[in-house]
Amino acid sequence: MKKITWALVAAGVTCVLAAGFAQASTKEEVQKRGVFKCGVSTGLPGFSIADEKGAWAGIDVDVCKAIAAATLGDATKIKYVPLNAKERFTALQSGEIDALVRGTTWTLTRDSSLGLNFTGVNYYDGQGFMVSKKLGVKSALELNGAAICIQSGTTSELNLADYFKENNMEYKAVVFDTHDATAAAFDNGRCDVLTSDQSQLYGLRTHLKNPEGAIVLPEVISKEPLGPVVRQGDDAWFNIVKWSLNAMIEAEELGITQANVDEMKANSKSPSVQRLLGLEGIAGKGLGLNDDWAYQIIKQVGNYGEIFERNVGADSPLKISRGLNALWSKGGIMYAPPAR
Ligand SMILES: N[C@@H](CCC(=O)N[C@@H](CS)C(=O)NCC(=O)O)C(=O)O
């Protein structure tokens, strides 16, 4: 018995060590492979969803593309790995994916005890409730005793418990593993309420059999800063993923768009623009990338404002306003450290 236990421990240690070495060079691995493996959702409108032809789109997908553009010079060199909430962290820990960009909330526990690091925030969200109009409620505080559809392995599950406890209310959780199953259950009347990140509720409502039959309640019960995640212990890769997003935010602030990036590169006299586009300063040296890494992101994917509007904002069916996700200089909290 003891012998077996020791053998298992030894095997465990070997695995940990092997994983540790593999982690030390995700950038090299991605470049050698020529493909970046990005963990996304199983299908979440506006964030990561595949069309009939298998082409992925969304604000998370565009972050995947930015990372591929920076690292490989080609935003199309990506293998998308769809993951539900429960699978996502194991997939990253085990090396099945190189980064996770999947509507994932940055929390203390996830950032510290899972061996993972959050690299920033690409969408500031908060948890909300969608209810069937039949219930006749106007506030979440009227939901005592409700049956609530929810996805397992999410912060939504934890916040829901806190909110009901704090307000001395009870509920019956109806739990599912995927977004589709959760949404279908609400649509089929298996629960009176669906709770998730608020960004999802409006999109989801448009897909119901009868969108008019549901409303989104005004309460936002949590902070859900959603961002890309990498494994701990690989600082070079952590920096690349972090700055791939920062470059898009900085580009928006500098007024560099997908359409004008070539013109800006040729003619702009702004030192900040020249630095971000790799003509001046540290360029790609600090990240170990080509000097045009940020240029490639903007040229192939766009700036942050562009990816927001295209996927979840005015130019999308979701029509979400910028709100917290506006630049810090425009009343929001989107802020990138200086690219210098
Ligand atoms: N942001 C929360 C919730 C994330 C989450 O999984 N939300 C559901 C919304 S219903 C989802 O994205 N499902 C898509 C899927 O499982 O593929 C978290 O990080 O725990």
The ligand as a Gaussian input file, in Angstrom:
#p B3LYP/6-31G(d) Opt

LIG

0 1
 N      -17.642000      34.974000     -15.953000
 C      -18.122000      33.850000     -15.209000
 C      -19.150000      33.036000     -15.996000
 C      -18.549000      32.435000     -17.220000
 C      -19.467000      31.451000     -17.947000
 O      -19.095000      30.290000     -18.117000
 N      -20.635000      31.923000     -18.366000
 C      -21.514000      31.119000     -19.157000
 C      -22.704000      31.978000     -19.469000
 S      -24.190000      31.084000     -19.483000
 C      -20.761000      30.740000     -20.444000
 O      -19.944000      31.501000     -20.895000
 N      -21.025000      29.610000     -21.046000
 C      -20.443000      29.255000     -22.315000
 C      -19.920000      27.851000     -22.368000
 O      -20.015000      27.094000     -21.394000
 O      -19.372000      27.492000     -23.399000
 C      -16.970000      32.949000     -14.778000
 O      -15.822000      33.207000     -15.189000
 O      -17.192000      32.011000     -14.026000

